[in-house]
Amino acid sequence: MNVMFKDNLVQLRKLKSLTQEDIAEIAGVSRQAVAKWESGETVPDLEKCRLLANALGVSLDDLANHDRSEDMGFGIPPRGKHIFGVVTVGDKGQIVIPAKARKIFDISAGDSLVILGDETQGMAIMKAENFLYLAEMIRKNSSKQ
């Protein structure tokens, strides 16, 4: 049985303040079926997993496979959100972007990145081409007004 699934389901259910009955209603099963999922005795079919992931606001992959040890002990992030880990700033201010982040955001050696900052919100990194496209769209929209 998938140990991560049962642990993730329990964690997300409790985080969302849902009961086993609530989960059963979402998936169209009995509370006893949910209890079996949470104990690891059985696993729901793919369609029920998809319904659960959508209702809990996480990806199907994270519901089934998320491993807390890979994200510094935090729980499953909401769909589309990521914790890539901790990086160390080098002497000249350089950082290494984690491989998973580079893959998800299609960042390759030689790509140009823009660093944005807000003293109250923090910093953000974007591919330069995406930033320039966004800036051009804003410029066009503001010139129409």
VOBA-1610 file (N, C-alpha, C; in pm, whole numbers, padded with zeros to 5 digits, always signed):
BEGIN
Met+00084-00119+00000Met+00000+00000+00000Met+00089+00126+00000Asn+00036+00232-00051Asn+00109+00358-00059Asn+00101+00430+00075Val+00212+00427+00149Val+00217+00490+00281Val+00199+00640+00270Met+00258+00700+00168Met+00247+00845+00153Met+00102+00888+00130Phe+00027+00813+00051Phe-00112+00850+00024Phe-00191+00859+00153Lys-00186+00756+00235Lys-00268+00757+00357Lys-00227+00871+00450Asp-00098+00892+00465Asp-00051+01002+00551Asp-00091+01138+00494Asn-00079+01152+00362Asn-00115+01279+00297Asn-00265+01305+00309Leu-00346+01202+00291Leu-00491+01220+00302Leu-00529+01264+00443Val-00474+01201+00544Val-00504+01238+00683Val-00460+01382+00709Gln-00338+01416+00669Gln-00285+01550+00692Gln-00372+01656+00626Leu-00406+01635+00498Leu-00486+01733+00426Leu-00628+01743+00482Arg-00685+01630+00517Arg-00820+01631+00574Arg-00823+01714+00701Lys-00725+01692+00787Lys-00719+01766+00913Lys-00688+01914+00890Leu-00599+01942+00796Leu-00564+02080+00764Leu-00687+02158+00717Lys-00773+02092+00642Lys-00894+02155+00590Lys-01012+02144+00687Ser-00986+02089+00805Ser-01091+02070+00908Ser-01209+01989+00855Leu-01177+01883+00781Leu-01280+01795+00727Leu-01286+01666+00809Thr-01402+01607+00813Thr-01419+01477+00881Thr-01407+01367+00776Gln-01398+01244+00825Gln-01400+01130+00733Gln-01532+01128+00656Glu-01639+01170+00721Glu-01770+01176+00653Glu-01766+01277+00538Asp-01699+01391+00560Asp-01686+01491+00454Asp-01611+01433+00334Ile-01502+01364+00362Ile-01422+01303+00255Ile-01504+01197+00183Ala-01579+01118+00259Ala-01665+01015+00200Ala-01766+01077+00104Glu-01824+01189+00143Glu-01922+01256+00058Glu-01858+01306-00071Ile-01738+01362-00060Ile-01666+01412-00178Ile-01640+01297-00276Ala-01598+01182-00222Ala-01559+01069-00307Ala-01676+00978-00342Gly-01789+00998-00278Gly-01905+00913-00306Gly-01891+00773-00251Val-01833+00763-00131Val-01814+00633-00066Val-01860+00641+00079Ser-01848+00532+00151Ser-01884+00532+00292Ser-01770+00585+00378Arg-01803+00624+00501Arg-01700+00668+00595Arg-01604+00553+00623Gln-01654+00430+00623Gln-01569+00313+00648Gln-01463+00297+00538Ala-01501+00330+00414Ala-01404+00323+00304Ala-01291+00423+00327Val-01328+00543+00372Val-01227+00646+00400Val-01137+00600+00514Ala-01194+00540+00617Ala-01114+00488+00729Ala-01013+00385+00679Lys-01054+00301+00585Lys-00962+00201+00528Lys-00851+00268+00449Trp-00884+00376+00377Trp-00780+00448+00303Trp-00680+00508+00400Glu-00732+00569+00507Glu-00644+00637+00603Glu-00560+00539+00686Ser-00607+00416+00699Ser-00529+00315+00772Ser-00429+00245+00680Gly-00443+00267+00550Gly-00355+00202+00454Gly-00402+00065+00413Glu-00520+00026+00459Glu-00574-00106+00426Glu-00611-00116+00278Thr-00666-00008+00223Thr-00701-00002+00080Thr-00663+00135+00026Val-00669+00147-00106Val-00642+00273-00174Val-00757+00299-00271Pro-00806+00422-00280Pro-00915+00451-00373Pro-00871+00439-00519Asp-00969+00422-00607Asp-00937+00416-00749Asp-00895+00555-00797Leu-00845+00560-00918Leu-00789+00684-00973Leu-00891+00797-00978Glu-01013+00769-01017Glu-01115+00873-01026Glu-01144+00932-00888Lys-01151+00849-00786Lys-01175+00900-00650Lys-01056+00982-00602Cys-00936+00939-00637Cys-00816+01016-00602Cys-00819+01153-00669Arg-00862+01158-00794Arg-00872+01285-00865Arg-00973+01378-00798Leu-01087+01323-00759Leu-01189+01402-00689Leu-01133+01456-00557Leu-01062+01371-00485Leu-01004+01412-00356Leu-00900+01522-00376Ala-00810+01503-00472Ala-00705+01602-00498Ala-00767+01737-00532Asn-00868+01738-00618Asn-00934+01863-00655Asn-00998+01928-00533Ala-01069+01850-00454Ala-01138+01905-00336Ala-01039+01956-00232Leu-00923+01893-00224Leu-00823+01932-00124Leu-00726+02038-00177Gly-00738+02073-00307Gly-00656+02180-00364Gly-00511+02145-00388Val-00484+02017-00413Val-00346+01973-00439Val-00345+01893-00569Ser-00225+01869-00621Ser-00216+01788-00741Ser-00236+01641-00706Leu-00281+01565-00802Leu-00299+01421-00782Leu-00166+01356-00747Asp-00060+01399-00813Asp+00073+01344-00784Asp+00113+01372-00639Asp+00091+01495-00593Asp+00127+01527-00454Asp+00042+01448-00355Leu-00087+01431-00382Leu-00171+01352-00292Leu-00118+01211-00279Ala-00077+01153-00389Ala-00032+01014-00387Ala+00113+00997-00345Asn+00198+01094-00378Asn+00343+01071-00365Asn+00421+01171-00282His+00356+01277-00233His+00433+01380-00163His+00507+01321-00042Asp+00634+01354-00034Asp+00719+01306+00076Asp+00766+01427+00156Arg+00719+01436+00280Arg+00752+01553+00364Arg+00902+01573+00380Ser+00979+01467+00373Ser+01123+01480+00393Ser+01188+01559+00280Glu+01119+01573+00166Glu+01175+01646+00053Glu+01145+01795+00056Asp+01063+01841+00149Asp+01028+01983+00152Asp+01049+02044+00291Met+01153+02000+00356Met+01191+02053+00487Met+01084+02028+00593Gly+01002+01924+00575Gly+00903+01888+00675Gly+00770+01960+00664Phe+00757+02046+00564Phe+00629+02114+00544Phe+00530+02016+00483Gly+00405+02051+00489Gly+00303+01967+00429Gly+00294+01987+00279Ile+00195+01925+00221Ile+00175+01934+00077Ile+00138+02078+00040Pro+00211+02137-00053Pro+00177+02274-00094Pro+00052+02275-00181Pro-00018+02387-00184Pro-00134+02398-00274Pro-00089+02377-00419Arg-00182+02335-00504Arg-00152+02309-00645Arg-00081+02430-00706Gly+00031+02405-00772Gly+00106+02511-00840Gly+00206+02583-00752Lys+00209+02554-00623Lys+00304+02617-00531Lys+00413+02515-00498His+00534+02564-00473His+00647+02475-00451His+00738+02527-00341Ile+00801+02435-00271Ile+00913+02467-00182Ile+01029+02386-00237Phe+01130+02455-00287Phe+01240+02386-00352Phe+01357+02357-00259Gly+01354+02410-00140Gly+01463+02386-00047Gly+01539+02513-00018Val+01645+02499+00053Val+01728+02611+00095Val+01851+02618+00006Val+01886+02738-00035Val+02009+02758-00112Val+02100+02853-00033Thr+02228+02845-00060Thr+02325+02929+00009Thr+02374+03035-00089Val+02382+03158-00041Val+02432+03268-00123Val+02584+03265-00117Gly+02648+03265-00232Gly+02793+03264-00239Gly+02853+03401-00214Asp+02985+03410-00212Asp+03057+03534-00184Asp+03018+03648-00277Lys+02988+03617-00402Lys+02954+03719-00500Lys+02803+03731-00521Gly+02724+03673-00430Gly+02579+03683-00438Gly+02514+03576-00523Gln+02592+03479-00571Gln+02535+03377-00658Gln+02460+03270-00578Ile+02356+03215-00640Ile+02284+03103-00580Ile+02269+02996-00689Val+02250+02874-00646Val+02222+02765-00739Val+02073+02737-00730Ile+02005+02748-00843Ile+01862+02719-00847Ile+01846+02567-00848Pro+01769+02512-00754Pro+01754+02366-00748Pro+01705+02305-00879Ala+01750+02184-00908Ala+01719+02116-01034Ala+01569+02106-01058Lys+01491+02075-00955Lys+01346+02062-00973Lys+01286+02196-01018Ala+01332+02305-00961Ala+01282+02438-01000Ala+01322+02468-01144Arg+01444+02435-01182Arg+01488+02459-01320Arg+01404+02379-01418Lys+01370+02258-01382Lys+01288+02173-01470Lys+01146+02228-01482Ile+01083+02259-01370Ile+00944+02307-01372Ile+00932+02438-01449Phe+01029+02527-01432Phe+01022+02659-01494Phe+01105+02669-01622Asp+01154+02555-01671Asp+01227+02548-01797Asp+01342+02649-01801Ile+01426+02643-01699Ile+01542+02731-01690Ile+01666+02650-01725Ser+01742+02700-01822Ser+01862+02630-01868Ser+01983+02721-01854Ala+02101+02660-01860Ala+02225+02738-01855Ala+02222+02842-01966Gly+02258+02964-01934Gly+02262+03072-02030Gly+02134+03154-02038Asp+02025+03108-01975Asp+01901+03186-01974Asp+01922+03314-01895Ser+01854+03420-01936Ser+01857+03546-01863Ser+01739+03550-01768Leu+01765+03591-01644Leu+01662+03600-01542Leu+01652+03742-01490Val+01534+03781-01448Val+01511+03912-01388Val+01483+03887-01240Ile+01548+03964-01154Ile+01526+03957-01010Ile+01441+04077-00972Leu+01323+04051-00916Leu+01234+04158-00872Leu+01233+04160-00720Gly+01208+04276-00662Gly+01207+04284-00516Gly+01106+04382-00464Asp+01052+04348-00350Asp+00960+04434-00275Asp+01003+04419-00130Glu+01040+04528-00067Glu+01096+04520+00068Glu+01001+04459+00169Thr+00871+04459+00141Thr+00777+04396+00235Thr+00736+04256+00192Gln+00747+04224+00062Gln+00702+04095+00011Gln+00816+03997-00014Gly+00935+04046-00043Gly+01047+03957-00074Gly+01091+03971-00218Met+01158+03867-00265Met+01213+03870-00401Met+01145+03766-00487Ala+01151+03789-00619Ala+01100+03693-00716Ala+01198+03686-00831Ile+01202+03571-00894Ile+01289+03550-01010Ile+01201+03508-01126Met+01219+03573-01240Met+01143+03539-01362Met+01239+03528-01479Lys+01203+03444-01575Lys+01279+03443-01700Lys+01262+03581-01764Ala+01370+03637-01817Ala+01367+03772-01874Ala+01264+03781-01986Glu+01255+03678-02070Glu+01160+03683-02182Glu+01016+03693-02132Asn+00983+03625-02024Asn+00848+03633-01967Asn+00822+03771-01908Phe+00923+03825-01840Phe+00908+03958-01781Phe+00891+04063-01889Leu+00970+04056-01994Leu+00961+04154-02102Leu+00826+04144-02174Tyr+00775+04023-02192Tyr+00643+04005-02252Tyr+00536+04068-02164Leu+00542+04042-02034Leu+00446+04099-01939Leu+00455+04253-01940Ala+00576+04306-01939Ala+00594+04452-01940Ala+00536+04513-02067Glu+00555+04446-02180Glu+00500+04496-02307Glu+00347+04494-02304Met+00288+04389-02248Met+00142+04381-02238Met+00089+04494-02150Ile+00156+04522-02042Ile+00114+04631-01953Ile+00126+04765-02026Arg+00237+04784-02097Arg+00257+04908-02172Arg+00146+04929-02275Lys+00113+04823-02349Lys+00007+04833-02451Lys-00127+04865-02389Asn-00159+04798-02278Asn-00288+04821-02211Asn-00297+04961-02153Ser-00186+05013-02100Ser-00190+05146-02039Ser-00197+05257-02146Ser-00143+05229-02265Ser-00148+05330-02372Ser-00288+05336-02435Lys-00369+05233-02418Lys-00506+05232-02471Lys-00600+05315-02386Gln-00562+05342-02263Gln-00652+05412-02170Gln-00642+05560-02181
//
